[in-house]
Amino acid sequence: MQNVCSLRNPSQGTSFFKPVKTMKKVGVFLLFLAAATTMAPAQSKTTLALEEKYEGSLTLFFYKNTLRMLNQSEDPEFDQLIRNIEKMKFLLVNKDNGRLGPREYRSLIGEYQKESFEPIVTSRIEGRNFDVYLRDAKGVKPGTVVLVNDSSSLYVLDIVGTIDVSKAGALFNTIDGSTDIGEKIKRFTNRESDSVRTKKKKVKVD
């Protein structure tokens, strides 16, 4: 396992935690998650444009209460991590068929920078590249964008608010490791893979 991190504004500390499920918490969390998928607006114009370009991508929304429900082990460090998050959009884009190659990814970063998001952290954890951008311009609500990029997918955490940027990986791992959200991601990736296989079967070779 390789962990390489370059910080422009470094702060120390890492938090990892394992969810402890209870039926009551899981049930309430599912209700919040189902409601949130239809309630929250997009945080960034660039994220919204990406979602519209790749229609059918997986999109989830979180408010602070929803995020707290991920902390089923009641880890105080996680509550501290999300304390300045007002809401967050989670977007997953499948990169099959050459979508979101290096050139397009650079263009995407350029669009975020046009919205006054500045690069803060670049890291690589377990085969995934993490790029964290922060917007703290005058007259605009603070915002944070975490781009998690690997060979098959691009994950976007578009946050209204701020986090400890050194723990962006811990926030992503908690979301990705949630049983409920992990199942949604699994269903989405399986659906996308089935769609690609079906398209390949339809191609005739003379």
N, CA, C and O of each residue as an XYZ file, in Angstrom:
824
protein
N       0.847     -1.189      0.000
C       0.000      0.000      0.000
C       0.879      1.233      0.000
O       1.760      1.376      0.847
N       0.634      2.141     -0.970
C       1.468      3.316     -1.117
C       0.678      4.544     -0.697
O      -0.449      4.739     -1.152
N       1.247      5.363      0.153
C       0.623      6.595      0.574
C       1.616      7.726      0.376
O       2.604      7.805      1.106
N       1.383      8.599     -0.586
C       2.260      9.719     -0.856
C       1.417     10.974     -0.777
O       0.368     11.051     -1.417
N       1.853     11.962     -0.003
C       1.029     13.164      0.168
C       1.906     14.405      0.128
O       2.933     14.469      0.804
N       1.496     15.406     -0.674
C       2.191     16.675     -0.737
C       1.226     17.768     -0.314
O       0.201     17.965     -0.966
N       1.532     18.489      0.773
C       0.631     19.493      1.327
C       1.229     20.879      1.153
O       2.403     21.104      1.446
N       0.404     21.811      0.670
C       0.848     23.197      0.644
C       0.583     23.869      1.986
O       1.370     24.700      2.440
N      -0.532     23.503      2.618
C      -0.848     24.009      3.953
C      -0.971     22.823      4.887
O      -2.091     22.432      5.215
N       0.121     22.238      5.325
C       0.050     20.961      6.046
C      -0.492     21.107      7.446
O      -0.249     22.104      8.125
N      -1.232     20.095      7.868
C      -1.590     19.911      9.270
C      -1.584     18.430      9.530
O      -1.875     17.648      8.625
N      -1.264     18.019     10.733
C      -1.042     16.609     10.994
C      -2.274     15.937     11.528
O      -3.185     16.572     12.060
N      -2.277     14.634     11.371
C      -3.367     13.858     11.946
C      -4.067     13.023     10.898
O      -4.288     13.473      9.774
N      -4.409     11.822     11.268
C      -5.123     10.925     10.377
C      -6.187     10.214     11.174
O      -5.960      9.833     12.322
N      -7.350     10.031     10.573
C      -8.388      9.308     11.300
C      -8.967      8.227     10.427
O      -9.358      8.489      9.289
N      -9.027      7.037     10.931
C      -9.668      5.922     10.258
C     -10.625      5.300     11.243
O     -10.318      5.201     12.431
N     -11.778      4.880     10.770
C     -12.745      4.326     11.685
C     -13.574      3.300     10.962
O     -13.753      3.378      9.747
N     -14.080      2.336     11.704
C     -14.860      1.251     11.135
C     -16.305      1.383     11.586
O     -16.579      1.479     12.783
N     -17.264      1.387     10.600
C     -18.659      1.537     10.994
C     -19.119      0.383     11.874
O     -18.758     -0.770     11.638
N     -19.921      0.702     12.894
C     -20.554     -0.306     13.723
C     -22.053     -0.156     13.505
O     -22.634      0.856     13.896
N     -22.682     -1.144     12.889
C     -24.068     -0.998     12.468
C     -25.031     -1.307     13.601
O     -24.818     -2.212     14.408
N     -26.087     -0.531     13.628
C     -27.259     -0.885     14.404
C     -28.438     -0.729     13.466
O     -28.434      0.154     12.608
N     -29.453     -1.576     13.616
C     -30.576     -1.556     12.685
C     -31.295     -0.213     12.722
O     -31.729      0.281     11.681
N     -31.424      0.373     13.881
C     -32.125      1.639     13.990
C     -31.404      2.730     13.229
O     -32.023      3.470     12.465
N     -30.079      2.839     13.433
C     -29.314      3.885     12.764
C     -29.299      3.681     11.266
O     -29.421      4.646     10.511
N     -29.151      2.448     10.819
C     -29.122      2.173      9.384
C     -30.449      2.543      8.752
O     -30.478      3.136      7.674
N     -31.567      2.197      9.421
C     -32.881      2.507      8.867
C     -33.099      4.004      8.741
O     -33.571      4.477      7.707
N     -32.760      4.752      9.778
C     -32.921      6.205      9.735
C     -32.017      6.810      8.682
O     -32.416      7.726      7.962
N     -30.781      6.294      8.590
C     -29.846      6.817      7.600
C     -30.370      6.635      6.179
O     -30.246      7.538      5.352
N     -30.953      5.472      5.890
C     -31.493      5.217      4.550
C     -32.603      6.199      4.214
O     -32.708      6.649      3.073
N     -33.441      6.541      5.206
C     -34.501      7.508      4.957
C     -33.921      8.877      4.635
O     -34.378      9.544      3.707
N     -32.915      9.301      5.399
C     -32.270     10.585      5.137
C     -31.606     10.589      3.770
O     -31.704     11.570      3.033
N     -30.929      9.493      3.427
C     -30.214      9.420      2.164
C     -31.185      9.467      0.993
O     -30.916     10.142     -0.001
N     -32.303      8.767      1.091
C     -33.296      8.762      0.023
C     -33.876     10.156     -0.180
O     -34.071     10.591     -1.315
N     -34.152     10.854      0.915
C     -34.686     12.207      0.809
C     -33.658     13.170      0.247
O     -33.994     14.043     -0.553
N     -32.413     13.017      0.659
C     -31.365     13.950      0.250
C     -31.058     13.857     -1.233
O     -30.627     14.848     -1.823
N     -31.264     12.707     -1.859
C     -30.952     12.563     -3.280
C     -31.818     13.451     -4.150
O     -31.476     13.695     -5.307
N     -32.936     13.943     -3.624
C     -33.826     14.779     -4.431
C     -33.925     16.211     -3.925
O     -34.592     17.032     -4.554
N     -33.272     16.539     -2.792
C     -33.493     17.839     -2.178
C     -32.409     18.861     -2.479
O     -32.721     20.037     -2.669
N     -31.147     18.454     -2.527
C     -30.059     19.427     -2.492
C     -29.671     19.921     -3.882
O     -29.656     19.131     -4.826
N     -29.360     21.197     -4.028
C     -28.879     21.729     -5.290
C     -27.388     21.474     -5.450
O     -26.713     21.079     -4.499
N     -26.875     21.702     -6.658
C     -25.445     21.526     -6.902
C     -24.662     22.640     -6.228
O     -25.150     23.765     -6.119
N     -23.444     22.335     -5.773
C     -22.613     23.335     -5.130
C     -21.809     24.144     -6.151
O     -21.674     25.359     -6.000
N     -21.286     23.505     -7.162
C     -20.397     24.147     -8.123
C     -20.964     24.000     -9.530
O     -21.510     22.954     -9.881
N     -20.833     25.052    -10.332
C     -21.298     24.988    -11.723
C     -20.517     23.934    -12.496
O     -21.062     23.271    -13.378
N     -19.246     23.782    -12.166
C     -18.414     22.800    -12.863
C     -18.874     21.383    -12.563
O     -18.933     20.542    -13.460
N     -19.203     21.114    -11.297
C     -19.706     19.789    -10.929
C     -21.040     19.523    -11.603
O     -21.279     18.416    -12.087
N     -21.915     20.527    -11.642
C     -23.210     20.369    -12.296
C     -23.028     20.078    -13.788
O     -23.711     19.215    -14.340
N     -22.108     20.798    -14.443
C     -21.862     20.569    -15.862
C     -21.323     19.162    -16.113
O     -21.675     18.527    -17.107
N     -20.467     18.677    -15.208
C     -19.930     17.317    -15.329
C     -21.048     16.289    -15.196
O     -21.106     15.322    -15.955
N     -21.934     16.505    -14.227
C     -23.059     15.590    -14.027
C     -23.972     15.566    -15.247
O     -24.439     14.501    -15.652
N     -24.227     16.730    -15.832
C     -25.107     16.802    -16.999
C     -24.453     16.192    -18.236
O     -25.127     15.600    -19.079
N     -23.136     16.343    -18.336
C     -22.426     15.785    -19.488
C     -22.477     14.269    -19.464
O     -22.685     13.632    -20.496
N     -22.287     13.690    -18.283
C     -22.299     12.237    -18.150
C     -23.591     11.824    -17.439
O     -23.586     11.392    -16.286
N     -24.680     11.972    -18.164
C     -25.997     11.649    -17.622
C     -26.043     10.184    -17.183
O     -25.531      9.297    -17.866
N     -26.654      9.958    -16.053
C     -26.716      8.596    -15.523
C     -25.641      8.307    -14.492
O     -25.596      7.211    -13.933
N     -24.770      9.285    -14.233
C     -23.769      9.110    -13.178
C     -24.466      9.026    -11.823
O     -25.593      9.492    -11.660
N     -23.775      8.425    -10.856
C     -24.346      8.281     -9.516
C     -24.162      9.591     -8.746
O     -23.047     10.095     -8.611
N     -25.282     10.134     -8.242
C     -25.245     11.386     -7.491
C     -25.960     11.208     -6.162
O     -27.096     10.736     -6.117
N     -25.291     11.588     -5.081
C     -25.871     11.544     -3.735
C     -25.618     12.880     -3.056
O     -24.624     13.553     -3.329
N     -26.540     13.259     -2.159
C     -26.384     14.507     -1.429
C     -26.374     14.231      0.070
O     -27.054     13.331      0.562
N     -25.589     15.026      0.777
C     -25.465     14.868      2.219
C     -25.558     16.223      2.902
O     -24.941     17.196      2.470
N     -26.340     16.271      3.979
C     -26.293     17.401      4.892
C     -25.539     16.955      6.143
O     -25.179     15.785      6.279
N     -25.307     17.889      7.043
C     -24.497     17.550      8.217
C     -25.101     16.392      9.008
O     -24.380     15.507      9.469
N     -26.431     16.400      9.166
C     -27.069     15.319      9.915
C     -26.878     13.973      9.220
O     -26.691     12.946      9.871
N     -26.929     13.995      7.882
C     -26.726     12.750      7.134
C     -25.308     12.243      7.308
O     -25.084     11.044      7.473
N     -24.349     13.164      7.270
C     -22.951     12.776      7.446
C     -22.720     12.208      8.847
O     -21.957     11.258      9.018
N     -23.379     12.791      9.842
C     -23.209     12.288     11.214
C     -23.664     10.835     11.311
O     -23.119     10.066     12.103
N     -24.658     10.455     10.512
C     -25.156      9.087     10.570
C     -24.153      8.082     10.007
O     -24.253      6.884     10.270
N     -23.185      8.577      9.230
C     -22.116      7.688      8.771
C     -21.194      7.302      9.930
O     -20.534      6.263      9.897
N     -21.163      8.140     10.931
C     -20.259      7.940     12.065
C     -20.906      7.011     13.087
O     -21.174      7.410     14.221
N     -21.151      5.778     12.679
C     -21.873      4.852     13.550
C     -21.022      4.359     14.716
O     -21.544      3.804     15.683
N     -19.715      4.562     14.620
C     -18.853      4.230     15.760
C     -18.734      5.406     16.723
O     -18.048      5.321     17.742
N     -19.422      6.527     16.383
C     -19.425      7.722     17.224
C     -18.014      8.210     17.522
O     -17.684      8.552     18.657
N     -17.196      8.235     16.491
C     -15.819      8.713     16.614
C     -15.830     10.238     16.694
O     -16.295     10.885     15.756
N     -15.338     10.835     17.776
C     -15.354     12.301     17.907
C     -14.507     12.998     16.847
O     -14.784     14.144     16.494
N     -13.480     12.324     16.336
C     -12.638     12.931     15.304
C     -13.416     13.138     14.013
O     -13.189     14.112     13.296
N     -14.339     12.218     13.714
C     -15.143     12.389     12.508
C     -16.107     13.565     12.663
O     -16.272     14.354     11.732
N     -16.742     13.688     13.820
C     -17.620     14.832     14.069
C     -16.845     16.143     13.943
O     -17.374     17.138     13.447
N     -15.594     16.138     14.393
C     -14.745     17.314     14.271
C     -14.424     17.592     12.806
O     -14.357     18.748     12.389
N     -14.225     16.530     12.028
C     -13.870     16.667     10.612
C     -14.985     17.331      9.814
O     -14.713     18.134      8.922
N     -16.241     17.002     10.126
C     -17.366     17.498      9.316
C     -18.033     18.735      9.920
O     -19.061     19.180      9.409
N     -17.482     19.294     10.979
C     -18.170     20.351     11.718
C     -18.423     21.593     10.855
O     -19.384     22.321     11.101
N     -17.574     21.847      9.847
C     -17.728     23.044      9.013
C     -18.339     22.731      7.641
O     -18.281     23.560      6.733
N     -18.919     21.545      7.491
C     -19.590     21.189      6.244
C     -21.071     21.544      6.353
O     -21.760     21.077      7.260
N     -21.557     22.367      5.430
C     -22.987     22.692      5.392
C     -23.746     21.633      4.602
O     -24.796     21.161      5.035
N     -23.214     21.265      3.447
C     -23.796     20.197      2.634
C     -22.732     19.707      1.664
O     -21.725     20.375      1.435
N     -22.969     18.541      1.102
C     -21.975     17.937      0.215
C     -22.664     17.136     -0.882
O     -23.642     16.429     -0.640
N     -22.134     17.263     -2.084
C     -22.609     16.476     -3.219
C     -21.553     15.432     -3.557
O     -20.366     15.742     -3.656
N     -21.997     14.195     -3.734
C     -21.119     13.082     -4.087
C     -21.475     12.657     -5.508
O     -22.616     12.284     -5.780
N     -20.505     12.712     -6.405
C     -20.732     12.357     -7.809
C     -19.732     11.288     -8.217
O     -18.534     11.419     -7.966
N     -20.231     10.223     -8.851
C     -19.371      9.144     -9.344
C     -19.586      8.993    -10.845
O     -20.699      8.724    -11.296
N     -18.507      9.168    -11.619
C     -18.557      9.049    -13.072
C     -17.712      7.857    -13.490
O     -16.538      7.766    -13.130
N     -18.302      6.948    -14.245
C     -17.578      5.792    -14.767
C     -16.740      6.222    -15.973
O     -17.228      6.952    -16.835
N     -15.492      5.777    -16.038
C     -14.577      6.219    -17.091
C     -14.449      5.212    -18.236
O     -13.460      5.238    -18.968
N     -15.436      4.324    -18.401
C     -15.401      3.367    -19.507
C     -15.400      4.085    -20.849
O     -15.820      5.237    -20.949
N     -14.927      3.397    -21.873
C     -14.909      3.912    -23.247
C     -14.080      5.188    -23.398
O     -14.395      6.044    -24.224
N     -13.020      5.310    -22.597
C     -12.095      6.435    -22.755
C     -12.610      7.751    -22.216
O     -12.021      8.796    -22.492
N     -13.701      7.732    -21.446
C     -14.225      8.978    -20.902
C     -13.310      9.518    -19.819
O     -12.680      8.758    -19.082
N     -13.244     10.832    -19.732
C     -12.467     11.510    -18.695
C     -10.997     11.087    -18.703
O     -10.439     10.711    -17.672
N     -10.385     11.156    -19.881
C      -8.962     10.893    -19.999
C      -8.153     12.042    -19.425
O      -8.730     13.013    -18.936
N      -6.821     11.955    -19.473
C      -5.965     12.987    -18.869
C      -6.245     14.403    -19.380
O      -6.256     15.354    -18.598
N      -6.471     14.544    -20.681
C      -6.712     15.889    -21.218
C      -8.011     16.472    -20.674
O      -8.059     17.639    -20.283
N      -9.062     15.658    -20.650
C     -10.341     16.150    -20.140
C     -10.262     16.430    -18.645
O     -10.892     17.364    -18.149
N      -9.487     15.619    -17.928
C      -9.344     15.842    -16.490
C      -8.643     17.179    -16.229
O      -9.036     17.922    -15.330
N      -7.607     17.484    -17.016
C      -6.929     18.779    -16.869
C      -7.887     19.931    -17.171
O      -7.853     20.968    -16.508
N      -8.734     19.739    -18.170
C      -9.722     20.763    -18.513
C     -10.722     20.946    -17.376
O     -11.129     22.069    -17.079
N     -11.118     19.843    -16.741
C     -12.040     19.911    -15.606
C     -11.429     20.719    -14.468
O     -12.097     21.567    -13.877
N     -10.173     20.460    -14.165
C      -9.485     21.210    -13.110
C      -9.455     22.697    -13.453
O      -9.641     23.548    -12.583
N      -9.216     23.002    -14.738
C      -9.203     24.398    -15.181
C     -10.541     25.085    -14.938
O     -10.582     26.261    -14.575
N     -11.636     24.350    -15.138
C     -12.968     24.923    -14.904
C     -13.183     25.215    -13.426
O     -13.769     26.240    -13.076
N     -12.717     24.328    -12.560
C     -12.824     24.606    -11.120
C     -12.007     25.840    -10.746
O     -12.438     26.651     -9.926
N     -10.840     25.976    -11.342
C      -9.998     27.126    -11.026
C     -10.635     28.427    -11.506
O     -10.423     29.479    -10.902
N     -11.414     28.365    -12.588
C     -12.142     29.550    -13.042
C     -13.189     29.980    -12.022
O     -13.575     31.148    -11.976
N     -13.651     29.028    -11.200
C     -14.604     29.336    -10.132
C     -13.893     29.711     -8.831
O     -14.503     29.720     -7.761
N     -12.615     30.016     -8.931
C     -11.794     30.463     -7.788
C     -11.430     29.347     -6.825
O     -11.098     29.619     -5.671
N     -11.484     28.089     -7.271
C     -10.976     26.987     -6.452
C      -9.464     26.898     -6.664
O      -8.993     26.829     -7.799
N      -8.719     26.898     -5.578
C      -7.258     26.855     -5.649
C      -6.748     25.498     -5.162
O      -7.274     24.945     -4.196
N      -5.715     24.959     -5.835
C      -5.169     23.652     -5.421
C      -4.496     23.742     -4.058
O      -3.695     24.642     -3.802
N      -4.834     22.793     -3.188
C      -4.293     22.783     -1.826
C      -3.492     21.514     -1.559
O      -2.393     21.578     -1.008
N      -4.037     20.359     -1.948
C      -3.408     19.080     -1.640
C      -3.415     18.190     -2.878
O      -4.409     18.118     -3.600
N      -2.298     17.517     -3.111
C      -2.222     16.456     -4.106
C      -1.656     15.227     -3.405
O      -0.606     15.308     -2.769
N      -2.337     14.094     -3.512
C      -1.863     12.887     -2.839
C      -2.247     11.656     -3.633
O      -3.091     11.714     -4.527
N      -1.618     10.545     -3.297
C      -1.941      9.262     -3.913
C      -2.050      8.227     -2.800
O      -1.102      8.002     -2.048
N      -3.227      7.598     -2.708
C      -3.490      6.640     -1.636
C      -4.131      5.397     -2.237
O      -5.195      5.474     -2.850
N      -3.482      4.256     -2.060
C      -4.013      2.965     -2.501
C      -4.448      2.980     -3.962
O      -5.530      2.498     -4.298
N      -3.607      3.531     -4.823
C      -3.872      3.516     -6.257
C      -4.814      4.596     -6.744
O      -5.157      4.623     -7.926
N      -5.239      5.484     -5.867
C      -6.132      6.578     -6.245
C      -5.446      7.921     -6.049
O      -4.754      8.137     -5.054
N      -5.643      8.822     -7.007
C      -5.114     10.168     -6.893
C      -6.152     11.071     -6.230
O      -7.318     11.080     -6.622
N      -5.721     11.822     -5.232
C      -6.587     12.769     -4.540
C      -6.110     14.191     -4.845
O      -4.948     14.524     -4.610
N      -7.002     15.020     -5.364
C      -6.712     16.437     -5.578
C      -7.760     17.241     -4.821
O      -8.960     17.064     -5.030
N      -7.300     18.126     -3.939
C      -8.215     18.909     -3.106
C      -8.072     20.383     -3.476
O      -6.967     20.922     -3.547
N      -9.224     21.021     -3.709
C      -9.268     22.431     -4.097
C     -10.141     23.195     -3.111
O     -11.179     22.705     -2.666
N      -9.703     24.397     -2.781
C     -10.400     25.216     -1.791
C     -10.756     26.570     -2.403
O      -9.938     27.202     -3.072
N     -12.003     27.002     -2.155
C     -12.429     28.344     -2.582
C     -12.740     29.161     -1.338
O     -13.579     28.779     -0.522
N     -12.061     30.281     -1.204
C     -12.268     31.162     -0.054
C     -12.253     32.598     -0.525
O     -11.618     33.460      0.083
N     -12.977     32.853     -1.639
C     -12.992     34.184     -2.235
C     -13.972     35.089     -1.490
O     -14.945     34.614     -0.903
N     -13.712     36.370     -1.518
C     -14.559     37.345     -0.839
C     -15.949     37.365     -1.470
O     -16.084     37.390     -2.693
N     -16.978     37.352     -0.626
C     -18.346     37.420     -1.110
C     -18.922     36.094     -1.565
O     -20.056     36.043     -2.041
N     -18.154     35.012     -1.424
C     -18.616     33.689     -1.826
C     -18.461     32.743     -0.642
O     -17.473     32.806      0.090
N     -19.454     31.857     -0.461
C     -19.341     30.883      0.621
C     -18.112     30.014      0.413
O     -17.828     29.609     -0.714
N     -17.371     29.719      1.490
C     -16.215     28.820      1.349
C     -16.663     27.470      0.786
O     -17.730     26.958      1.125
N     -15.826     26.915     -0.074
C     -16.150     25.619     -0.664
C     -14.907     24.769     -0.822
O     -13.794     25.285     -0.916
N     -15.106     23.470     -0.850
C     -14.014     22.509     -1.008
C     -14.440     21.468     -2.042
O     -15.564     20.968     -2.007
N     -13.533     21.150     -2.956
C     -13.772     20.080     -3.929
C     -12.675     19.042     -3.781
O     -11.489     19.363     -3.842
N     -13.082     17.787     -3.587
C     -12.140     16.673     -3.512
C     -12.370     15.798     -4.741
O     -13.460     15.257     -4.931
N     -11.342     15.665     -5.569
C     -11.410     14.820     -6.762
C     -10.609     13.553     -6.495
O      -9.415     13.616     -6.202
N     -11.263     12.417     -6.597
C     -10.619     11.122     -6.362
C     -10.649     10.367     -7.685
O     -11.715     10.019     -8.193
N      -9.466     10.120     -8.232
C      -9.355      9.661     -9.612
C      -8.563      8.365     -9.671
O      -7.430      8.300     -9.193
N      -9.168      7.317    -10.266
C      -8.403      6.092    -10.508
C      -8.630      5.648    -11.944
O      -9.195      6.401    -12.738
N      -8.202      4.444    -12.291
C      -8.238      4.005    -13.689
C      -9.649      3.794    -14.225
O      -9.853      3.822    -15.438
N     -10.627      3.582    -13.345
C     -11.975      3.248    -13.804
C     -13.040      4.280    -13.448
O     -14.117      4.276    -14.045
N     -12.764      5.167    -12.484
C     -13.816      6.069    -11.997
C     -13.238      7.414    -11.565
O     -12.063      7.536    -11.221
N     -14.118      8.420    -11.598
C     -13.816      9.714    -10.983
C     -14.888      9.983     -9.939
O     -16.081      9.972    -10.241
N     -14.450     10.226     -8.701
C     -15.352     10.585     -7.617
C     -15.166     12.083     -7.329
O     -14.040     12.577     -7.282
N     -16.264     12.783     -7.142
C     -16.211     14.204     -6.798
C     -16.960     14.412     -5.489
O     -18.129     14.044     -5.373
N     -16.287     15.002     -4.501
C     -16.933     15.457     -3.276
C     -16.973     16.977     -3.360
O     -15.949     17.638     -3.188
N     -18.144     17.527     -3.621
C     -18.315     18.967     -3.785
C     -18.978     19.501     -2.518
O     -20.158     19.256     -2.267
N     -18.204     20.226     -1.733
C     -18.601     20.587     -0.368
C     -18.845     22.087     -0.238
O     -18.014     22.893     -0.655
N     -19.987     22.458      0.342
C     -20.184     23.828      0.812
C     -19.667     23.856      2.241
O     -20.270     23.281      3.147
N     -18.539     24.534      2.430
C     -17.878     24.542      3.719
C     -16.437     24.087      3.557
O     -15.937     23.978      2.438
N     -15.776     23.824      4.663
C     -14.362     23.454      4.650
C     -14.122     22.221      5.512
O     -14.913     21.888      6.394
N     -13.006     21.553      5.230
C     -12.574     20.417      6.046
C     -11.077     20.550      6.298
O     -10.399     21.353      5.656
N     -10.576     19.770      7.222
C      -9.136     19.625      7.397
C      -8.627     18.878      6.167
O      -8.865     17.678      6.028
N      -7.924     19.585      5.270
C      -7.588     19.006      3.969
C      -6.673     17.792      4.096
O      -6.639     16.949      3.200
N      -5.930     17.696      5.198
C      -5.055     16.540      5.382
C      -5.855     15.266      5.638
O      -5.311     14.164      5.572
N      -7.163     15.418      5.933
C      -8.003     14.263      6.227
C      -9.059     14.023      5.155
O     -10.057     13.346      5.402
N      -8.839     14.577      3.968
C      -9.784     14.361      2.868
C      -9.895     12.878      2.546
O     -10.982     12.391      2.237
N      -8.784     12.160      2.615
C      -8.807     10.727      2.356
C      -9.639      9.980      3.371
O     -10.333      9.026      3.020
N      -9.584     10.402      4.643
C     -10.372      9.759      5.689
C     -11.863      9.979      5.455
O     -12.666      9.071      5.674
N     -12.240     11.185      5.009
C     -13.645     11.465      4.714
C     -14.127     10.587      3.568
O     -15.206      9.999      3.645
N     -13.331     10.497      2.504
C     -13.723      9.664      1.368
C     -13.832      8.199      1.775
O     -14.784      7.520      1.392
N     -12.874      7.713      2.540
C     -12.889      6.300      2.942
C     -14.113      5.971      3.797
O     -14.656      4.870      3.709
N     -14.540      6.916      4.613
C     -15.724      6.679      5.435
C     -16.973      6.575      4.574
O     -17.816      5.705      4.793
N     -17.089      7.470      3.591
C     -18.242      7.433      2.685
C     -18.196      6.165      1.846
O     -19.195      5.454      1.731
N     -17.049      5.884      1.266
C     -16.887      4.706      0.416
C     -17.070      3.410      1.202
O     -17.528      2.405      0.659
N     -16.705      3.442      2.496
C     -16.793      2.243      3.319
C     -18.142      2.028      3.970
O     -18.370      0.989      4.589
N     -19.054      3.003      3.841
C     -20.394      2.831      4.396
C     -21.108      1.685      3.704
O     -21.073      1.584      2.478
N     -21.744      0.831      4.461
C     -22.448     -0.317      3.885
C     -23.512      0.126      2.899
O     -23.615     -0.431      1.806
N     -24.304      1.121      3.271
C     -25.408      1.566      2.419
C     -24.905      2.229      1.143
O     -25.383      1.923      0.050
N     -23.940      3.137      1.281
C     -23.427      3.843      0.116
C     -22.601      2.897     -0.745
O     -22.670      2.948     -1.973
N     -21.819      2.032     -0.099
C     -21.034      1.056     -0.849
C     -21.911      0.180     -1.722
O     -21.528     -0.168     -2.839
N     -23.086     -0.181     -1.223
C     -24.014     -0.998     -2.021
C     -24.525     -0.211     -3.225
O     -24.671     -0.769     -4.313
N     -24.799      1.083     -3.038
C     -25.237      1.914     -4.158
C     -24.130      2.013     -5.212
O     -24.406      1.935     -6.410
N     -22.881      2.185     -4.770
C     -21.757      2.276     -5.699
C     -21.576      0.961     -6.448
O     -21.334      0.952     -7.655
N     -21.696     -0.148     -5.722
C     -21.550     -1.465     -6.346
C     -22.610     -1.692     -7.419
O     -22.307     -2.174     -8.510
N     -23.866     -1.339     -7.097
C     -24.940     -1.513     -8.069
C     -24.709     -0.640     -9.296
O     -24.952     -1.062    -10.426
N     -24.232      0.595     -9.057
C     -23.979      1.511    -10.165
C     -22.874      0.988    -11.084
O     -23.035      0.964    -12.304
N     -21.735      0.564    -10.485
C     -20.625      0.086    -11.297
C     -20.980     -1.205    -12.032
O     -20.554     -1.411    -13.169
N     -21.754     -2.068    -11.391
C     -22.191     -3.295    -12.069
C     -23.106     -2.972    -13.234
O     -23.016     -3.587    -14.297
N     -23.999     -1.991    -13.026
C     -24.911     -1.587    -14.098
C     -24.135     -1.021    -15.278
O     -24.434     -1.332    -16.431
N     -23.127     -0.180    -14.985
C     -22.325      0.416    -16.050
C     -21.543     -0.655    -16.805
O     -21.444     -0.608    -18.031
N     -20.986     -1.622    -16.070
C     -20.226     -2.697    -16.708
C     -21.118     -3.539    -17.611
O     -20.712     -3.914    -18.712
N     -22.340     -3.840    -17.149
C     -23.283     -4.602    -17.956
C     -23.653     -3.843    -19.224
O     -23.807     -4.434    -20.292
N     -23.796     -2.512    -19.092
C     -24.142     -1.690    -20.246
C     -23.036     -1.719    -21.288
O     -23.304     -1.809    -22.486
N     -21.777     -1.640    -20.825
C     -20.643     -1.673    -21.754
C     -20.558     -3.019    -22.450
O     -20.316     -3.078    -23.656
N     -20.759     -4.130    -21.686
C     -20.708     -5.457    -22.297
C     -21.809     -5.626    -23.337
O     -21.591     -6.249    -24.376
N     -22.998     -5.073    -23.062
C     -24.102     -5.174    -24.015
C     -23.786     -4.436    -25.293
O     -24.075     -4.927    -26.384
N     -23.195     -3.258    -25.172
C     -22.836     -2.478    -26.360
C     -21.799     -3.206    -27.191
O     -21.860     -3.191    -28.420
N     -20.826     -3.857    -26.513
C     -19.795     -4.571    -27.248
C     -20.384     -5.738    -28.018
O     -19.937     -6.042    -29.124
N     -21.398     -6.404    -27.434
C     -22.031     -7.523    -28.106
C     -22.764     -7.104    -29.361
O     -22.919     -7.897    -30.290
N     -23.220     -5.846    -29.394
C     -23.986     -5.362    -30.538
C     -23.098     -4.945    -31.706
O     -23.597     -4.727    -32.810
N     -21.795     -4.831    -31.481
C     -20.883     -4.407    -32.538
C     -20.642     -5.573    -33.494
O     -20.230     -6.654    -33.074
N     -20.902     -5.347    -34.779
C     -20.712     -6.394    -35.778
C     -19.342     -6.234    -36.418
O     -18.942     -5.120    -36.757
N     -18.633     -7.319    -36.583
C     -17.323     -7.298    -37.221
C     -17.415     -8.124    -38.498
O     -17.662     -9.330    -38.456
N     -17.214     -7.464    -39.628
C     -17.304     -8.156    -40.926
C     -15.969     -8.813    -41.303
O     -15.864     -9.436    -42.360
